[in-house]
Every structure is written in structure tokens, then in C-alpha cells.
Amino acid sequence: MFPLMTPRTLDAHRALRAQDLHAGCRLGINSFDQMGVELGKVLAKNILSRLDKPTDVTGYDSSTTGLIHYYQKNRKE
């Protein structure tokens, strides 16, 4: 997550996504797998419903929990 979206951070994000796409192709992973995309939407809706409740962040792996806490700490209202 970037604290502030600027042209530089947007470009860095685009470069990272392009690199992920090419790495996935080399490993035989379809980055546009529709079932995976649909699962991501379901998981994202679940996370979005909990972002306003800091005590309700349970049941996720440590990486997801860390990102949720980072967002809660740094979001601008």
C-alpha cells in the first residue's frame, strides 16, 4: 500500500503488476483466472465490511491482518 498516490507511485504499481503478470506466465499461472478473480471479490467484500471495526480483524493470515491494520492506522477520512 502506498501512503499517497502520486504519478511516481502509480508508475511503480504498474511496473510491479506487469512483473507479476510475466512471472505468473513463466510459472504457468493464469493471472486472469476467472474463478480466482471471483474468489478475490468475495474475500474483498468480507474484508471491506470489517475495515471500520479494529477489534473485528480475526480469521485472516498474518499478511492480510497486517495490511488491514496498516490501512486502519493510516487511512485519511
Backbone as a printed PyTorch tensor [residue, N CA C, xyz], in Angstrom:
tensor([[[  0.8380,  -1.1700,   0.0000],
         [  0.0000,   0.0000,   0.0000],
         [  0.8850,   1.2350,   0.0000]],

        [[  0.4660,   2.2060,  -0.7620],
         [  1.1870,   3.4690,  -0.7890],
         [  0.4610,   4.4700,   0.1060]],

        [[  1.1980,   5.2380,   0.9220],
         [  0.5350,   6.2250,   1.7640],
         [ -0.1310,   7.3290,   0.9480]],

        [[  0.4270,   7.6290,  -0.2290],
         [ -0.1180,   8.6870,  -1.0700],
         [  0.0680,   8.2900,  -2.5220]],

        [[ -0.9870,   8.4080,  -3.3180],
         [ -0.8850,   8.0610,  -4.7350],
         [ -0.3730,   9.2740,  -5.5060]],

        [[  0.7960,   9.1250,  -6.0750],
         [  1.4040,  10.1600,  -6.8980],
         [  1.7250,   9.5430,  -8.2460]],

        [[  2.0940,  10.3350,  -9.2390],
         [  2.4790,   9.7270, -10.5170],
         [  3.6050,   8.7030, -10.3570]],

        [[  4.5310,   8.9770,  -9.4640],
         [  5.6540,   8.0570,  -9.2610],
         [  5.1890,   6.7350,  -8.6420]],

        [[  4.3280,   6.8060,  -7.6220],
         [  3.8580,   5.5660,  -7.0010],
         [  2.9190,   4.7980,  -7.9340]],

        [[  2.1410,   5.5140,  -8.7320],
         [  1.2810,   4.8430,  -9.7090],
         [  2.1270,   4.0830, -10.7220]],

        [[  3.2040,   4.6950, -11.1940],
         [  4.0900,   4.0430, -12.1450],
         [  4.7690,   2.8310, -11.5100]],

        [[  5.1620,   2.9490, -10.2470],
         [  5.7750,   1.8160,  -9.5490],
         [  4.7810,   0.6670,  -9.4190]],

        [[  3.5280,   1.0000,  -9.1270],
         [  2.4850,  -0.0230,  -9.0150],
         [  2.2720,  -0.7210, -10.3580]],

        [[  2.2030,   0.0440, -11.4280],
         [  2.0160,  -0.5460, -12.7670],
         [  3.1820,  -1.4640, -13.1160]],

        [[  4.3920,  -1.0500, -12.8010],
         [  5.5660,  -1.8760, -13.1020],
         [  5.5290,  -3.1760, -12.3060]],

        [[  5.1330,  -3.0890, -11.0510],
         [  5.0400,  -4.2830, -10.2090],
         [  3.9930,  -5.2490, -10.7430]],

        [[  2.8420,  -4.7340, -11.1490],
         [  1.7830,  -5.5860, -11.6940],
         [  2.2400,  -6.2600, -12.9960]],

        [[  2.9430,  -5.5160, -13.8440],
         [  3.4370,  -6.1040, -15.0890],
         [  4.4300,  -7.2160, -14.7910]],

        [[  5.2880,  -7.0060, -13.8090],
         [  6.2640,  -8.0180, -13.4300],
         [  5.5600,  -9.2590, -12.8810]],

        [[  4.5080,  -9.0750, -12.0610],
         [  3.7360, -10.2080, -11.5400],
         [  3.1100, -11.0130, -12.6710]],

        [[  2.5710, -10.3190, -13.6480],
         [  1.9240, -10.9790, -14.7790],
         [  2.9150, -11.8460, -15.5440]],

        [[  4.0890, -11.3000, -15.8190],
         [  5.0960, -12.0600, -16.5730],
         [  5.6600, -13.2190, -15.7480]],

        [[  5.8490, -13.0160, -14.4570],
         [  6.3290, -14.1040, -13.5990],
         [  5.3040, -15.2250, -13.5560]],

        [[  4.0200, -14.8720, -13.4720],
         [  2.9700, -15.8800, -13.4740],
         [  2.9550, -16.6920, -14.7530]],

        [[  3.1610, -16.0220, -15.8820],
         [  3.1950, -16.7280, -17.1690],
         [  4.3370, -17.7250, -17.2090]],

        [[  5.4980, -17.3310, -16.7010],
         [  6.6510, -18.2390, -16.7020],
         [  6.4160, -19.4380, -15.7930]],

        [[  5.6230, -19.2500, -14.7370],
         [  5.3550, -20.3390, -13.8030],
         [  4.1060, -21.1350, -14.1640]],

        [[  3.4460, -20.7530, -15.2410],
         [  2.2480, -21.4570, -15.6600],
         [  1.0070, -21.0620, -14.8800]],

        [[  1.0130, -19.8520, -14.3000],
         [ -0.1350, -19.3630, -13.5280],
         [ -0.8930, -18.3610, -14.3900]],

        [[ -2.1890, -18.5770, -14.5450],
         [ -3.0210, -17.6670, -15.3160],
         [ -3.4850, -16.5320, -14.4070]],

        [[ -2.9340, -15.3430, -14.5850],
         [ -3.2710, -14.1970, -13.7340],
         [ -4.7030, -13.7340, -13.9430]],

        [[ -5.3170, -14.1590, -15.0170],
         [ -6.6810, -13.7370, -15.3230],
         [ -7.6840, -14.8660, -15.1240]],

        [[ -7.3280, -15.8470, -14.2890],
         [ -8.2010, -16.9780, -13.9780],
         [ -9.4990, -16.4620, -13.3640]],

        [[-10.6050, -16.6790, -14.0250],
         [-11.8680, -16.0850, -13.5940],
         [-12.3350, -16.6060, -12.2300]],

        [[-12.1270, -17.8800, -11.9420],
         [-12.5450, -18.4060, -10.6400],
         [-11.7460, -17.7480,  -9.5250]],

        [[-10.4750, -17.5130,  -9.7630],
         [ -9.6520, -16.8250,  -8.7720],
         [-10.0780, -15.3840,  -8.5900]],

        [[-10.4600, -14.7310,  -9.6890],
         [-10.9380, -13.3470,  -9.6190],
         [-12.2280, -13.2800,  -8.8010]],

        [[-13.1320, -14.1980,  -9.0450],
         [-14.3970, -14.2190,  -8.3100],
         [-14.1730, -14.4850,  -6.8180]],

        [[-13.2580, -15.3860,  -6.5010],
         [-12.9380, -15.6450,  -5.1000],
         [-12.3580, -14.3860,  -4.4560]],

        [[-11.4980, -13.6850,  -5.1650],
         [-10.9320, -12.4380,  -4.6530],
         [-12.0010, -11.4110,  -4.3530]],

        [[-13.0340, -11.3350,  -5.1900],
         [-14.1340, -10.3910,  -4.9440],
         [-14.8870, -10.7470,  -3.6680]],

        [[-15.1430, -12.0290,  -3.4540],
         [-15.8520, -12.4710,  -2.2480],
         [-15.0180, -12.1440,  -1.0080]],

        [[-13.7310, -12.4420,  -1.0630],
         [-12.8580, -12.1710,   0.0780],
         [-12.7410, -10.6700,   0.3430]],

        [[-12.6640,  -9.8640,  -0.7240],
         [-12.5460,  -8.4130,  -0.5640],
         [-13.8000,  -7.8250,   0.0790]],

        [[-14.9740,  -8.3080,  -0.3110],
         [-16.2160,  -7.8090,   0.2970],
         [-16.2390,  -8.1100,   1.7900]],

        [[-15.7700,  -9.2830,   2.1610],
         [-15.7110,  -9.6600,   3.5720],
         [-14.7660,  -8.7370,   4.3310]],

        [[-13.6090,  -8.4470,   3.7600],
         [-12.6300,  -7.5720,   4.4100],
         [-13.1610,  -6.1480,   4.4880]],

        [[-13.7750,  -5.6530,   3.4220],
         [-14.3050,  -4.2790,   3.4170],
         [-15.3250,  -4.0660,   4.5260]],

        [[-16.1150,  -5.0740,   4.8130],
         [-17.1310,  -4.9320,   5.8550],
         [-16.5240,  -4.8300,   7.2540]],

        [[-15.2590,  -5.2130,   7.4000],
         [-14.6130,  -5.2070,   8.7150],
         [-13.6060,  -4.0740,   8.9030]],

        [[-13.3750,  -3.2580,   7.8940],
         [-12.3410,  -2.2410,   7.9990],
         [-12.6240,  -1.1940,   9.0630]],

        [[-13.8810,  -0.9230,   9.3620],
         [-14.2210,   0.0920,  10.3540],
         [-14.2410,  -0.4390,  11.7730]],

        [[-14.0160,  -1.7390,  11.9450],
         [-14.0840,  -2.3650,  13.2720],
         [-12.7270,  -2.9720,  13.6170]],

        [[-11.8400,  -2.2040,  14.2520],
         [-10.4890,  -2.7060,  14.5180],
         [-10.4550,  -3.9920,  15.3560]],

        [[-11.4300,  -4.1740,  16.2440],
         [-11.4040,  -5.3690,  17.0880],
         [-11.9470,  -6.5960,  16.3580]],

        [[-12.4880,  -6.4190,  15.1830],
         [-13.1320,  -7.4980,  14.4450],
         [-12.2160,  -8.1000,  13.3820]],

        [[-10.9030,  -7.9060,  13.4870],
         [ -9.9650,  -8.4030,  12.4820],
         [ -9.4050,  -9.7330,  12.9590]],

        [[-10.1540, -10.7950,  12.7040],
         [ -9.7050, -12.1400,  13.0680],
         [-10.0320, -13.0820,  11.9200]],

        [[ -9.3260, -14.1830,  11.8810],
         [ -9.6110, -15.2020,  10.8880],
         [ -8.8630, -15.0250,   9.5810]],

        [[ -7.8840, -14.1330,   9.5460],
         [ -7.0880, -13.9250,   8.3290],
         [ -5.6570, -14.3470,   8.6010]],

        [[ -4.9030, -14.5710,   7.5310],
         [ -3.4850, -14.8640,   7.7320],
         [ -2.7670, -13.6000,   8.2030]],

        [[ -1.5330, -13.7510,   8.6360],
         [ -0.8110, -12.6300,   9.2370],
         [ -0.5700, -11.4990,   8.2390]],

        [[ -0.3770, -11.8230,   6.9740],
         [ -0.1560, -10.7920,   5.9630],
         [ -1.4070,  -9.9300,   5.7700]],

        [[ -2.5530, -10.5740,   5.6300],
         [ -3.8150,  -9.8420,   5.4500],
         [ -4.1410,  -9.0190,   6.6880]],

        [[ -3.9650,  -9.6070,   7.8540],
         [ -4.2220,  -8.8830,   9.1010],
         [ -3.3210,  -7.6640,   9.2090]],

        [[ -2.0520,  -7.8210,   8.8510],
         [ -1.1220,  -6.6940,   8.8850],
         [ -1.5270,  -5.5790,   7.9400]],

        [[ -1.9700,  -5.9320,   6.7420],
         [ -2.4180,  -4.9110,   5.7800],
         [ -3.6790,  -4.1970,   6.2640]],

        [[ -4.5930,  -4.9450,   6.8690],
         [ -5.8150,  -4.3240,   7.3930],
         [ -5.4540,  -3.3360,   8.5030]],

        [[ -4.5730,  -3.7420,   9.4160],
         [ -4.1620,  -2.8430,  10.4990],
         [ -3.4190,  -1.6190,   9.9570]],

        [[ -2.5760,  -1.8220,   8.9470],
         [ -1.8720,  -0.6900,   8.3280],
         [ -2.8760,   0.2880,   7.7350]],

        [[ -3.8590,  -0.2250,   7.0240],
         [ -4.8870,   0.6390,   6.4360],
         [ -5.6450,   1.3940,   7.5240]],

        [[ -6.0540,   0.7000,   8.5730],
         [ -6.8180,   1.3390,   9.6430],
         [ -6.0060,   2.4400,  10.3170]],

        [[ -4.7270,   2.2240,  10.4750],
         [ -3.8600,   3.1970,  11.1360],
         [ -3.6140,   4.4310,  10.2440]],

        [[ -3.4920,   4.2350,   8.9350],
         [ -3.0470,   5.3080,   8.0450],
         [ -4.1150,   5.9080,   7.1520]],

        [[ -5.3430,   5.4370,   7.2250],
         [ -6.3690,   5.9680,   6.3210],
         [ -6.6810,   7.4200,   6.6540]],

        [[ -7.0470,   8.1440,   5.6360],
         [ -7.4140,   9.5470,   5.7900],
         [ -8.9200,   9.6490,   5.5970]],

        [[ -9.6050,  10.2260,   6.5570],
         [-11.0640,  10.3180,   6.4670],
         [-11.5050,  11.6200,   5.8730]]])
